[in-house]
Amino acid sequence: MATMRCVVVREHGGFDRLRLEERPVPEPQAKCVRVHVRAVGLNHLDTWVRRGVPGHTFPLPLVMSSDAAGVVDALGTGVTSVREGDAVLVLPGVSCGACEACQSGHDQLCRDYHILGESCDGTSAEFVCVPAANVAPMPKRLSFEQAASVCLAFQTAWNMLVRRAELRAGETVLVHAGMSGVGSAAVQIAKLLGAQVIATAGGPEKCAKVKALGAHHVIDSRAQDFVAAVKALTGKAGVNVVFEHTGASTFDGSLKVLQRGGRLVTCGATTGGLVQLSLHALFFKSLSILGSTMGSKGDLRHVLRLFDQGRFEAVLARTLPMAEVGEAHRLLEERAALGKLVLLP
Ligand SMILES: [Zn+2]
């Protein structure tokens, strides 16, 4: 039987928990396709899955990672939407397709929703089988490495800014960590929507990159207090929307820089998930705090069309061989990379 290599976590912990394992090459079930993976995109989510999250149970062992690009090399029965040989992206959210949420275009709210590499086996493998609904044609402008780095981040950022915060042209948005995966997506989406974009980044090199992505103003979060900097940049007015994913270390300041009627939208808590909230500020300033996870497959297909048209760019920092997944996680955790990290199987 043919075998393949994949990255598996059997127990939570340090970088040494990322095991390279041999498994049989999977056969696609009905309505599923097999993708010969050429590149695997890493996300901050990978580090949570490896380390574990207090109070949350991951179904270990898990094949890691949520993003990938490759070539369809086998079809299950009943698949008509793609062919063998098609270059595709893997869409990271799997849902039932039959419930009210799915059929209303909110598949990320499906009660049977799974993120690849988080609640079911993921993409860090030479071959993956996914429902045919979970592959999309690869934008022609992108290489496999670039394509593997965009789905989860852009899907998340799009849902936050477009669907949840309803950011409009002419409004001002603050994007935290503008060189992170979701941050660099958010800067580009906000710019495309016609918003005034203020972003933060750690250090002059990251600041220059975020500026090049289209941010109007970049605050060096290592050198400046972002609250004071935003107030100075906006003539004390503050911003309409804050794009949050850092959590405890920034949340209080994020509320402070919001204008009356402002919206804070969050998808993560990389520096901690417990924060204090003044209800007085919340109601006096008529603020909205919006949670968001992932996004719909329909919106993601729309985002990929914008990639096809050259409206967005993939922010790729580095590719590493799959065998160096531990080193890739170290770079992720230390925020050492200037953009996305991609593994090559
Ligand atoms: Zn569903």
Residues whose N, C-alpha, C, O or C-beta is under 5 A from the ligand:
A	BS01	ZN	S95 C96 G97 A98 C99 C102 C110 R111
